Structure formats: structure tokens, C-alpha cells
Amino acid sequence: MKAVWNGKVLAESDDLVLVEGNQYFPMESLNREHVTYSNHKSTCPWKGQASYFSLLVDGELNQDAAWYYADPKPAAAEIKNRVAFWKGVKIEP
């Protein structure tokens, strides 16, 4: 599976974890060429604190379009060191 935005592959792996309708890719599958850090954080009651990445492809910024849980709560341990996408990022076979 691939995460694609603006015609660029952001992550690619067959090792995905599905949680609440979101596909979580292994962090090492992330194409760092198109990722920039974000200061944005959010909190999920059962997963814990999420941190975000913004995406930069061909000069276009997609703010806070990827998130990850660096230290998830025990109930969400399966998504530790994984990244998921939204804001127009397509998950394709």
C-alpha cells in the first residue's frame, strides 16, 4: 500500500495497522524528502498524545497532514512508531 499526495509517494509498505479506519504505516517507510515537522499536538483519550508532520511536495504545503504516537497508551501499543495520514492523502494499493 502507498500513501500518495500531489502525485508523490509519502510512504509505502505492506505492513499496515488499521485503527479507527486509519492505515498506520511503519515510520521507517516514510519518505522524509516530503515531510517537515509540525509543532501541532492532539490528545486521544485511549491512544495518548499525537504529534504531527506537515507535507511539502513541489512547493505545496499540507499542514499537519500526518500524525504519529511516539509513546502511545498501552491500549494503542500496536501503533507505536507508525504514521497515518489525512487531509487529501490517498491510500492506494
DSSP file with accessible surface (Angstrom, degrees, kcal/mol):
  #  RESIDUE AA STRUCTURE BP1 BP2  ACC     N-H-->O    O-->H-N    N-H-->O    O-->H-N    TCO  KAPPA ALPHA  PHI   PSI    X-CA   Y-CA   Z-CA
    1    1 A M              0   0   66      0, 0.0    12,-2.3     0, 0.0     2,-0.4   0.000 360.0 360.0 360.0 153.1    0.0    0.0    0.0
    2    2 A K  E     -AB  12  92A  69     90,-3.0    90,-2.9    10,-0.2     2,-0.6  -0.972 360.0-142.5-130.7 144.6    1.1    3.6   -0.6
    3    3 A A  E     -AB  11  91A   0      8,-2.7     7,-3.6    -2,-0.4     8,-1.1  -0.939  33.4-174.8-101.3 122.3    0.2    6.9    0.9
    4    4 A V  E     +AB   9  90A  17     86,-3.0    86,-3.0    -2,-0.6     2,-0.3  -0.969  16.7 168.3-128.1 135.5    0.1    9.4   -2.0
    5    5 A W  E >  S-A    8   0A  26      3,-2.1     3,-2.0    -2,-0.4    84,-0.1  -0.984  74.3  -4.0-144.4 134.8   -0.3   13.2   -2.2
    6    6 A N  T 3  S-     0   0   66     -2,-0.3     3,-0.1     1,-0.3    -1,-0.1   0.838 129.2 -58.1  53.5  34.8    0.2   15.5   -5.1
    7    7 A G  T 3  S+     0   0   71      1,-0.2     2,-0.4    50,-0.0    -1,-0.3   0.488 113.5 113.9  79.3   3.8    1.5   12.6   -7.1
    8    8 A K  E <   -A    5   0A  79     -3,-2.0    -3,-2.1    26,-0.0     2,-0.6  -0.882  68.3-123.2-112.0 140.6    4.3   11.7   -4.7
    9    9 A V  E     +A    4   0A  49     -2,-0.4    -5,-0.2    -5,-0.2     3,-0.1  -0.696  26.5 179.6 -81.0 120.5    4.6    8.5   -2.6
   10   10 A L  E     -     0   0A   0     -7,-3.6    21,-3.8    -2,-0.6     2,-0.3   0.762  69.4  -1.8 -91.2 -32.6    4.9    9.6    1.0
   11   11 A A  E     -AC   3  30A   1     -8,-1.1    -8,-2.7    19,-0.3    -1,-0.4  -0.969  60.8-168.2-156.9 149.7    5.1    6.1    2.5
   12   12 A E  E     +A    2   0A 113     17,-0.8     2,-0.3    -2,-0.3   -10,-0.2  -0.968  26.0 126.8-148.3 127.2    4.9    2.5    1.1
   13   13 A S        -     0   0   24    -12,-2.3     3,-0.1    -2,-0.3    -2,-0.0  -0.958  49.3-142.7-169.6 155.1    4.6   -0.8    3.0
   14   14 A D  S    S+     0   0  154     -2,-0.3     2,-1.1     1,-0.1    -1,-0.1   0.420  88.4  86.3 -99.0  -3.4    2.6   -4.0    3.2
   15   15 A D        +     0   0   86    -14,-0.1     2,-0.3     2,-0.0    -1,-0.1  -0.719  61.9 153.8 -99.7  80.6    2.9   -3.9    7.0
   16   16 A L        -     0   0   36     -2,-1.1     2,-0.5     9,-0.1     9,-0.2  -0.828  34.7-150.9-111.4 152.5    0.0   -1.7    7.9
   17   17 A V  E     -D   24   0B  23      7,-1.7     7,-2.8    -2,-0.3     2,-0.6  -0.989  13.5-146.8-121.2 125.0   -2.1   -1.5   11.1
   18   18 A L  E     +D   23   0B 106     -2,-0.5     2,-0.4     5,-0.2     5,-0.2  -0.827  24.9 166.6 -95.6 121.5   -5.7   -0.4   10.8
   19   19 A V  E >  S-D   22   0B   9      3,-2.4     3,-2.3    -2,-0.6    -2,-0.1  -0.987  70.2 -17.7-137.0 123.9   -7.1    1.6   13.7
   20   20 A E  T 3  S-     0   0  121     -2,-0.4     3,-0.1     1,-0.3    -1,-0.1   0.853 127.9 -52.0  50.9  39.3  -10.4    3.6   13.6
   21   21 A G  T 3  S+     0   0   65      1,-0.2     2,-0.4     0, 0.0    -1,-0.3   0.475 114.3 116.5  81.8   0.2  -10.4    3.5    9.8
   22   22 A N  E <   -D   19   0B  49     -3,-2.3    -3,-2.4    62,-0.0     2,-0.6  -0.880  60.7-136.7-106.6 134.8   -6.8    4.9    9.5
   23   23 A Q  E     -D   18   0B  55     -2,-0.4     2,-0.6    -5,-0.2    62,-0.4  -0.785  17.3-154.3 -88.3 122.5   -4.0    2.9    8.0
   24   24 A Y  E     -D   17   0B   0     -7,-2.8    -7,-1.7    -2,-0.6    60,-0.2  -0.883   8.1-158.7-101.9 119.5   -0.8    3.3   10.1
   25   25 A F  E     -E   83   0C   0     58,-3.2    58,-2.8    -2,-0.6    -9,-0.1  -0.658  32.0 -93.5 -91.1 150.9    2.5    2.8    8.1
   26   26 A P  E >   -E   82   0C   5      0, 0.0     3,-1.9     0, 0.0     4,-0.4  -0.374  33.6-125.4 -60.9 139.3    5.8    1.9    9.7
   27   27 A M  G >  S+     0   0   24     54,-2.6     3,-1.7     1,-0.3    55,-0.1   0.870 109.5  61.2 -56.4 -35.1    7.7    5.1   10.5
   28   28 A E  G 3  S+     0   0  159     53,-0.3    -1,-0.3     1,-0.3    54,-0.1   0.673  95.2  62.4 -70.6 -12.3   10.7    3.7    8.5
   29   29 A S  G <  S+     0   0   26     -3,-1.9   -17,-0.8     2,-0.1    -1,-0.3   0.571  79.0 113.5 -85.3  -7.3    8.6    3.6    5.4
   30   30 A L  B <  S-C   11   0A  11     -3,-1.7     2,-1.2    -4,-0.4   -19,-0.3  -0.447  70.1-132.3 -70.4 130.0    8.1    7.4    5.5
   31   31 A N    >   -     0   0   56    -21,-3.8     3,-1.8    -2,-0.2    -1,-0.1  -0.716  19.7-166.1 -82.2  98.3    9.7    9.3    2.6
   32   32 A R  G >  S+     0   0  117     -2,-1.2     3,-1.3     1,-0.3    -1,-0.2   0.654  75.6  79.7 -65.2 -15.4   11.4   12.0    4.6
   33   33 A E  G 3  S+     0   0  151      1,-0.3    -1,-0.3    -3,-0.1   -23,-0.1   0.798 101.6  37.0 -61.2 -27.9   12.0   14.0    1.4
   34   34 A H  G <  S+     0   0   15     -3,-1.8    22,-2.2   -24,-0.1     2,-0.4   0.201 102.3  91.0-111.4  15.2    8.4   15.3    1.6
   35   35 A V  E <   +F   55   0C  25     -3,-1.3     2,-0.3    20,-0.2    20,-0.2  -0.917  44.1 177.4-119.6 137.5    8.0   15.6    5.4
   36   36 A T  E     -F   54   0C  62     18,-3.0    18,-3.2    -2,-0.4     2,-0.0  -0.966  34.7-101.5-132.4 151.8    8.6   18.6    7.6
   37   37 A Y  E     -F   53   0C 157     -2,-0.3     2,-0.3    16,-0.2    16,-0.2  -0.307  30.2-160.7 -73.9 156.2    8.0   18.8   11.4
   38   38 A S  E     -     0   0C  15     14,-1.2    14,-0.3     2,-0.1    -1,-0.0  -0.959  21.1-142.7-130.7 150.0    5.0   20.5   12.9
   39   39 A N  E     +     0   0C 159     -2,-0.3     2,-0.1    12,-0.1    14,-0.1   0.473  65.4 119.5 -88.4  -4.0    4.5   21.8   16.5
   40   40 A H  E     +     0   0C  84     12,-0.1    12,-1.1    11,-0.0     2,-0.3  -0.357  38.3 177.3 -68.4 140.9    0.9   20.6   16.5
   41   41 A K  E     -F   51   0C  97     10,-0.2     2,-0.3    -2,-0.1    10,-0.2  -0.961   7.2-177.4-136.7 153.6   -0.2   18.1   19.1
   42   42 A S  E     -F   50   0C  38      8,-1.7     8,-3.2    -2,-0.3     2,-0.4  -0.955  17.7-132.4-144.6 165.8   -3.5   16.5   19.9
   43   43 A T  E     -F   49   0C 107     -2,-0.3     6,-0.2     6,-0.2     3,-0.0  -0.980   9.0-164.3-128.2 132.7   -4.7   14.0   22.6
   44   44 A C  E  >  -F   48   0C  17      4,-2.9     4,-2.1    -2,-0.4    -2,-0.0  -0.938  24.8-132.0-109.1 135.3   -6.9   10.9   22.2
   45   45 A P  T  4 S+     0   0  110      0, 0.0    -1,-0.1     0, 0.0     4,-0.1   0.833 104.4  25.3 -57.6 -34.0   -8.4    9.5   25.4
   46   46 A W  T  4 S+     0   0   88      2,-0.1    30,-0.2    29,-0.1    29,-0.2   0.674 127.8  41.8-107.7 -17.1   -7.3    5.9   24.6
   47   47 A K  T  4 S-     0   0   10      1,-0.3    26,-2.0    28,-0.1     2,-0.3   0.755  96.6-139.6 -98.3 -30.5   -4.3    6.4   22.3
   48   48 A G  E  <  -F   44   0C   6     -4,-2.1    -4,-2.9    24,-0.2     2,-0.5  -0.751  50.7  -6.1 108.3-153.7   -2.5    9.3   24.1
   49   49 A Q  E     -F   43   0C 107     22,-0.3    22,-0.4    -2,-0.3    21,-0.4  -0.692  60.4-155.3 -89.2 127.4   -0.7   12.3   22.6
   50   50 A A  E     -F   42   0C   0     -8,-3.2    -8,-1.7    -2,-0.5     2,-0.3  -0.792   2.2-158.3 -98.8 141.7   -0.3   12.5   18.9
   51   51 A S  E     -FG  41  68C  12     17,-2.9    17,-2.5    -2,-0.4     2,-0.3  -0.810  16.3-139.8-110.8 159.3    2.4   14.6   17.2
   52   52 A Y  E     - G   0  67C  22    -12,-1.1   -14,-1.2   -14,-0.3     2,-0.3  -0.833  12.5-156.5-125.1 156.7    2.1   15.7   13.6
   53   53 A F  E     -FG  37  66C   2     13,-2.5    13,-1.8    -2,-0.3    12,-0.4  -0.934  16.2-141.5-118.4 150.7    4.1   16.2   10.4
   54   54 A S  E     -F   36   0C   2    -18,-3.2   -18,-3.0    -2,-0.3     2,-0.4  -0.779  19.3-129.4-103.3 157.4    3.4   18.6    7.6
   55   55 A L  E     -FG  35  62C   0      7,-2.2     7,-2.8    -2,-0.3     2,-0.4  -0.877  17.0-168.4-110.6 140.9    3.9   17.5    4.0
   56   56 A L  E     + G   0  61C  83    -22,-2.2     2,-0.4    -2,-0.4     5,-0.2  -0.961  14.9 165.0-131.9 110.4    5.8   19.5    1.4
   57   57 A V  E >  S- G   0  60C   0      3,-2.3     3,-2.3    -2,-0.4   -23,-0.1  -0.990  71.1 -20.4-130.9 121.6    5.5   18.4   -2.2
   58   58 A D  T 3  S-     0   0  128     -2,-0.4    -1,-0.1     1,-0.3     3,-0.1   0.871 127.4 -50.4  49.7  43.7    6.6   20.6   -5.2
   59   59 A G  T 3  S+     0   0   73      1,-0.2     2,-0.5     0, 0.0    -1,-0.3   0.415 112.7 119.6  80.3  -1.9    6.4   23.8   -3.1
   60   60 A E  E <   -G   57   0C 103     -3,-2.3    -3,-2.3   -54,-0.1     2,-0.4  -0.850  51.9-148.7-101.4 129.5    2.9   23.0   -1.8
   61   61 A L  E     -G   56   0C  89     -2,-0.5     2,-0.6    -5,-0.2    -5,-0.2  -0.811  11.8-168.5-100.1 132.2    2.4   22.6    2.0
   62   62 A N  E >   -G   55   0C  18     -7,-2.8    -7,-2.2    -2,-0.4     3,-1.1  -0.897  28.0-140.8-116.4  94.7   -0.2   20.3    3.5
   63   63 A Q  E 3  S-     0   0C  87     -2,-0.6    -9,-0.2     1,-0.3   -25,-0.1  -0.345  71.0 -11.7 -65.9 130.0   -0.1   21.4    7.2
   64   64 A D  E 3  S+     0   0C  21      1,-0.1   -10,-0.3    -2,-0.1    -1,-0.3   0.809  84.3 145.8  55.6  39.6   -0.4   18.7    9.9
   65   65 A A  E <   +     0   0C   0     -3,-1.1    21,-2.2   -12,-0.4     2,-0.3   0.476  58.6  46.4 -90.7  -2.0   -1.4   16.0    7.3
   66   66 A A  E     -GH  53  85C   1    -13,-1.8   -13,-2.5    19,-0.2     2,-0.3  -0.990  66.1-173.0-137.4 146.6    0.3   13.1    9.1
   67   67 A W  E     -GH  52  84C  19     17,-2.3    17,-2.4    -2,-0.3     2,-0.3  -0.959   4.9-179.7-139.6 160.0    0.3   12.1   12.7
   68   68 A Y  E     -GH  51  83C  38    -17,-2.5   -17,-2.9    -2,-0.3     2,-0.6  -0.976  27.0-128.5-152.7 159.8    2.0    9.5   14.9
   69   69 A Y  B     -i   80   0D   9     13,-0.6    12,-0.9    10,-0.5    13,-0.3  -0.936  18.5-176.4-115.2 103.6    2.1    8.4   18.6
   70   70 A A  S    S+     0   0   50     -2,-0.6    -1,-0.1   -21,-0.4   -20,-0.1   0.850  88.0  15.2 -68.1 -34.0    5.7    8.4   19.8
   71   71 A D  S    S-     0   0  132    -22,-0.4   -22,-0.3     9,-0.1    -1,-0.3  -0.580  86.6-174.1-140.4  71.3    4.6    7.0   23.2
   72   72 A P        -     0   0   14      0, 0.0   -24,-0.2     0, 0.0   -25,-0.1  -0.225  33.8 -95.1 -68.2 160.5    1.0    5.6   22.9
   73   73 A K    >   -     0   0   97    -26,-2.0     3,-2.2     1,-0.1     4,-0.1  -0.291  46.4 -98.3 -65.2 158.3   -1.0    4.4   25.9
   74   74 A P  G >  S+     0   0  123      0, 0.0     3,-1.6     0, 0.0     4,-0.2   0.844 122.4  61.6 -51.9 -35.5   -0.9    0.6   26.3
   75   75 A A  G 3  S+     0   0   75      1,-0.3     3,-0.2   -29,-0.2   -28,-0.1   0.741 111.2  40.1 -65.0 -20.2   -4.2    0.0   24.5
   76   76 A A  G X  S+     0   0    1     -3,-2.2     3,-2.3   -30,-0.2    -1,-0.3   0.089  74.2 125.0-115.2  23.2   -2.7    1.5   21.4
   77   77 A A  G X   +     0   0   63     -3,-1.6     3,-1.8     1,-0.3    -1,-0.1   0.805  63.0  70.9 -55.7 -28.2    0.8   -0.1   21.6
   78   78 A E  G 3  S+     0   0  113      1,-0.3    -1,-0.3    -4,-0.2    -2,-0.1   0.680  96.4  51.8 -67.1 -14.3    0.4   -1.5   18.1
   79   79 A I  G X  S+     0   0    0     -3,-2.3     3,-1.4     3,-0.1   -10,-0.5   0.369  75.7 127.7-104.6   8.0    0.7    2.0   16.5
   80   80 A K  B <  S+i   69   0D  96     -3,-1.8   -10,-0.2     1,-0.3   -53,-0.1  -0.393  81.8  12.0 -61.8 136.6    3.9    3.0   18.2
   81   81 A N  T 3  S+     0   0   92    -12,-0.9   -54,-2.6     1,-0.2     2,-0.3   0.824 107.3 116.0  60.9  35.1    6.4    4.2   15.6
   82   82 A R  E <   -E   26   0C  32     -3,-1.4   -13,-0.6   -13,-0.3     2,-0.4  -0.936  51.6-148.2-130.2 155.8    3.8    4.3   12.9
   83   83 A V  E     -EH  25  68C   0    -58,-2.8   -58,-3.2    -2,-0.3     2,-0.3  -0.957   8.5-168.4-129.0 140.4    2.4    7.2   10.9
   84   84 A A  E     - H   0  67C   0    -17,-2.4   -17,-2.3    -2,-0.4     2,-0.3  -0.839  11.4-143.9-123.4 165.1   -1.1    7.8    9.5
   85   85 A F  E     + H   0  66C  15    -62,-0.4   -19,-0.2    -2,-0.3     2,-0.2  -0.889  23.6 152.3-132.0 158.9   -2.4   10.4    7.0
   86   86 A W    >   +     0   0  120    -21,-2.2     3,-0.9    -2,-0.3     4,-0.0  -0.762  41.4  85.0-156.9-159.0   -5.4   12.6    6.2
   87   87 A K  T 3  S-     0   0   91      1,-0.2    -1,-0.1    -2,-0.2     3,-0.1   0.921 124.9 -35.2  54.8  50.9   -6.1   16.0    4.5
   88   88 A G  T 3  S+     0   0   46      1,-0.3     2,-0.4    -3,-0.1    -1,-0.2   0.401  97.6 139.2  90.7  -3.7   -6.3   14.6    1.0
   89   89 A V    <   -     0   0   16     -3,-0.9     2,-0.4   -24,-0.2    -1,-0.3  -0.626  43.2-145.3 -74.8 128.3   -3.6   11.9    1.2
   90   90 A K  E     -B    4   0A 129    -86,-3.0   -86,-3.0    -2,-0.4     2,-0.6  -0.790   5.1-144.2 -98.5 139.4   -4.8    8.9   -0.6
   91   91 A I  E     +B    3   0A  61     -2,-0.4   -88,-0.2   -88,-0.2    -2,-0.0  -0.920  31.2 177.9-100.9 118.8   -4.1    5.3    0.5
   92   92 A E  E      B    2   0A  80    -90,-2.9   -90,-3.0    -2,-0.6    -2,-0.0  -0.882 360.0 360.0-123.9 154.0   -3.6    3.2   -2.7
   93   93 A P              0   0  132      0, 0.0    -1,-0.1     0, 0.0     0, 0.0  -0.227 360.0 360.0 -69.6 360.0   -2.8   -0.4   -3.5
